């Protein structure tokens, strides 16, 4: 079975791996390999601000199972890391966090100044450049191929009887899907002054985020969430704000050396789209996009569902 996967972000590469390891002849087509938005992710597992909840819970839990296994191999870039998610307004913990290992409320002395509540737990942290390189190696080992090419339509991905659309924000034009919109995110990567635990503030719908994720010698500092903005040009003012917010919580970050800025546009819609449809020429297209800021969190669950939709279509054919 020849399958073309369009897109090489975390959704596309994970889907390609699942299909190739199941025996499909997989060819990935993408303008950017790996996708820049996935490269820019922090990334901490957590199904936050994404719907539909029942499906998200299933996809997220399946991904969590796999990330825990991957954390046993340091070369994947996945590590199980303890840390704190805190709030300045005494919010209840997110439901998904309460099921994680080591979950407990923080003592007041554990919280930075200005925070009224917090929760400690252990969760997968994913160093995205390392992890995406791992997925590409795994795809290659399974016989998958990759082509760097910009498509003007999904039809240009052919000839293929089966196409998986993992184009993220590109689906705005390729589908077209006018319900899809960008949420611009910016991270600052700095040298690690000795941090071993993550910190994340529950900032709700604010465009100014506060988080830091240690990845060995580096720390990814976040962040921003500018709804409707898709520009990937670095914003020095936003970067200064990120550094200041993070250093206020962890003063050691104030003297850390800035290594790079990472920017992405989270592909966001009211509901994550994982569904199949048949094009006018008979091609079956399975859509797997619109994950917002939870693309990594949902990646394995959504990839397996996309694969099951393709398998169901083959079973229905004469």
C-alpha positions in Angstrom: 0.0 0.0 0.0 1.5 3.3 -1.1 0.7 6.3 1.1 1.7 9.9 0.7 2.0 11.9 3.9 1.9 15.6 3.3 3.7 17.5 6.1 6.8 16.8 8.1 6.0 18.3 11.5 5.5 16.1 14.5 2.1 15.0 13.2 3.3 14.1 9.8 6.5 12.3 10.8 4.7 10.3 13.6 2.0 9.3 11.2 4.5 8.3 8.6 6.4 6.2 11.1 3.2 4.4 12.3 2.2 3.6 8.7 5.7 2.5 7.5 6.2 0.3 10.5 2.8 -1.3 9.7 4.0 -2.3 6.3 2.9 0.6 4.1 5.1 2.1 1.4 5.3 5.7 2.8 6.5 8.8 1.0 6.5 12.1 2.9 6.3 15.4 1.0 6.9 18.7 2.8 8.4 22.1 2.1 10.2 22.1 5.4 11.8 18.9 6.9 11.3 18.9 9.8 8.5 21.4 10.2 9.6 24.7 11.8 6.6 25.0 14.1 7.3 21.5 15.6 11.0 22.4 16.0 9.9 25.5 18.0 7.9 23.5 20.5 9.0 23.4 24.2 7.8 20.7 24.6 5.9 19.3 27.6 3.2 16.7 27.3 -0.2 18.1 28.3 -3.5 18.2 26.5 -4.2 21.8 27.2 -6.8 24.1 25.5 -7.8 21.6 22.8 -11.0 19.8 21.8 -12.9 17.5 21.5 -12.2 16.4 25.0 -13.2 12.7 24.8 -11.0 12.1 21.7 -8.2 14.3 23.1 -8.2 12.3 26.3 -7.8 9.1 24.3 -5.1 10.5 21.9 -3.2 12.1 24.7 -3.2 9.0 26.9 -2.0 6.8 24.1 0.8 9.3 23.3 1.7 9.4 27.0 2.2 5.6 27.0 4.5 5.8 24.1 6.5 8.8 25.3 7.1 6.9 28.6 8.6 4.1 26.7 10.7 6.4 24.5 12.1 8.0 27.6 14.0 4.8 28.3 16.3 5.7 25.4 18.2 9.0 25.8 18.8 9.2 22.0 15.1 10.0 21.4 15.2 13.3 23.2 12.4 12.3 25.5 12.9 12.4 29.3 10.6 12.0 32.3 11.0 15.2 34.3 9.6 16.5 37.5 8.5 20.0 38.0 5.8 22.5 39.0 2.8 24.0 37.3 1.6 27.0 39.3 -1.1 29.6 39.4 -1.4 33.1 40.8 -5.2 32.7 41.2 -5.5 29.4 43.1 -6.9 27.6 40.1 -7.7 23.9 40.4 -5.2 21.6 38.7 -6.0 20.4 35.2 -7.7 17.0 35.2 -4.9 15.4 33.1 -2.3 16.4 35.6 -3.9 14.7 38.6 -3.3 11.3 37.0 0.5 11.8 36.5 3.1 10.1 38.6 4.2 12.1 41.7 1.2 14.5 41.5 0.7 16.5 44.7 -0.2 20.0 45.7 2.9 22.2 46.4 3.7 23.5 49.9 3.7 27.3 50.0 7.5 27.4 50.5 7.9 25.6 47.1 6.1 28.4 45.2 7.7 31.5 43.8 6.6 34.9 45.1 3.2 35.9 43.7 1.9 32.4 43.2 -1.0 31.1 45.4 -1.2 27.5 44.3 0.9 24.9 42.4 1.1 21.2 41.7 4.1 19.0 41.3 4.2 16.0 38.9 6.4 14.0 36.5 5.8 14.3 32.8 7.6 13.7 29.5 9.7 16.6 28.3 10.7 16.4 24.6 13.7 18.1 23.1 12.2 18.7 19.7 15.3 19.0 17.4 16.6 15.7 18.9 13.2 14.0 18.8 12.3 15.0 15.2 15.7 13.8 14.1 14.9 10.5 15.8 11.6 10.2 14.0 13.3 10.8 10.7 15.8 8.0 11.4 13.0 5.7 12.5 11.1 6.5 9.3 14.2 5.8 7.2 14.8 2.5 8.9 11.2 1.4 8.1 11.7 2.2 4.4 10.0 5.5 4.3 11.2 8.2 1.9 11.1 12.0 2.2 10.8 14.7 -0.6 11.2 18.4 0.0 8.7 20.1 -2.2 6.0 22.8 -1.8 2.5 21.7 -2.9 -0.1 24.0 -4.3 -2.9 21.4 -3.8 -3.3 18.0 -2.2 -3.8 16.6 -5.7 -0.2 17.5 -6.5 0.9 14.9 -3.9 -0.2 12.1 -6.3 -0.2 9.7 -7.9 -1.5 8.0 -4.7 -4.7 6.3 -3.8 -4.2 7.3 -0.1 -3.0 10.7 1.2 -2.6 11.8 4.8 -2.9 15.5 5.2 -0.7 16.6 8.1 0.0 20.1 6.8 -0.9 22.0 9.9 -1.5 25.6 9.1 -0.9 24.8 5.4 -4.4 23.2 5.4 -5.8 26.7 5.3 -5.1 26.8 1.6 -4.6 23.2 0.6 -8.0 21.9 1.9 -9.1 24.8 2.1 -10.0 25.1 5.8 -11.1 28.6 6.7 -11.7 27.6 10.3 -8.0 27.2 10.8 -6.0 30.0 12.3 -2.4 30.6 13.5 -1.4 31.3 17.1 2.1 32.6 17.0 4.5 31.2 19.6 8.0 32.3 20.5 10.6 30.6 22.6 14.1 31.6 23.7 16.8 29.0 24.1 19.5 29.7 26.6 22.4 27.9 28.3 21.4 25.9 31.3 22.6 27.4 34.6 21.9 24.1 36.4 18.1 23.6 36.2 16.8 20.0 36.3 13.1 20.7 36.8 10.5 22.4 34.6 8.3 25.2 35.7 5.0 26.3 34.0 2.5 28.9 34.9 -1.2 28.3 34.2 -1.8 31.7 32.4 -5.2 30.7 30.9 -5.9 32.6 27.7 -3.2 35.3 28.2 -0.9 35.9 25.2 2.1 36.1 27.6 3.2 32.7 28.8 5.7 31.7 31.4 7.5 28.3 31.3 11.0 26.9 31.2 11.9 23.4 30.2 15.5 22.1 30.8 17.0 19.9 28.1 20.5 19.0 29.3 22.8 21.8 28.4 20.0 24.1 27.3 16.7 25.5 28.6 13.7 26.5 26.4 12.0 29.6 27.8 8.5 30.6 26.9 6.6 32.1 25.6 3.9 33.8 23.6 0.5 32.9 22.2 -0.6 35.7 19.8 -4.0 34.6 18.3 -4.4 35.2 14.6 -0.7 36.1 14.0 1.4 33.8 11.8 4.6 35.8 11.3 7.8 33.9 12.1 10.0 37.0 12.4 11.8 37.2 15.8 10.3 39.9 18.1 13.1 41.3 20.3 10.6 43.0 22.7 8.7 39.7 23.2 12.0 37.9 23.7 13.0 40.4 26.4 9.6 39.9 28.1 10.0 36.1 28.1 13.5 36.4 29.6 12.3 38.8 32.3 9.3 36.7 33.3 11.3 33.5 33.6 14.2 35.2 35.5 11.7 36.6 38.0 10.7 33.0 38.9 14.2 31.5 38.5 16.9 34.2 39.0 19.7 31.9 37.7 18.2 32.4 34.2 19.0 36.1 34.3 22.7 35.5 33.4 22.1 32.6 31.0 23.4 33.2 27.5 20.9 33.4 24.7 21.5 30.7 22.0 18.6 31.1 19.6 15.0 32.2 19.1 12.5 29.6 18.0 9.2 30.6 16.4 6.2 28.8 15.2 2.5 29.2 14.3 0.3 26.8 16.1 -2.4 25.5 13.7 -5.5 26.0 15.7 -9.2 25.3 15.1 -12.3 24.7 17.3 -11.8 20.9 17.0 -8.7 18.8 16.1 -9.5 17.2 12.7 -8.8 13.5 12.3 -11.1 12.2 9.7 -11.3 10.6 6.2 -12.9 11.9 3.0 -12.9 10.8 -0.6 -11.8 13.3 -3.2 -13.6 13.7 -6.5 -11.0 11.5 -8.3 -11.5 8.7 -5.8 -8.4 9.4 -3.7 -8.9 8.8 0.0 -7.6 11.7 2.1 -7.2 11.3 5.8 -6.8 14.7 7.6 -4.7 15.0 10.7 -4.2 18.6 11.7 -5.5 21.5 13.8 -3.8 20.4 17.1 -3.1 23.9 18.3 -0.4 23.8 21.0 -0.9 20.1 21.6 0.6 18.6 18.5 3.3 16.8 20.4 0.9 15.7 23.1 -1.6 14.1 20.7 0.9 12.9 18.0 0.9 9.2 18.6 -2.8 8.8 19.3 -3.8 10.8 16.3 -1.3 9.0 14.1 -2.7 5.6 15.1 -6.2 6.8 14.5 -5.2 8.1 11.0 -3.7 4.7 10.3 -6.9 2.9 11.4 -9.0 5.2 9.1 -6.7 4.2 6.2 -7.0 0.5 7.1 -10.8 0.7 7.3 -10.9 2.2 3.8 -8.8 -0.6 2.4 -11.0 -3.2 4.1 -14.1 -1.6 2.5 -12.7 -1.8 -1.0 -13.7 -4.7 -3.3 
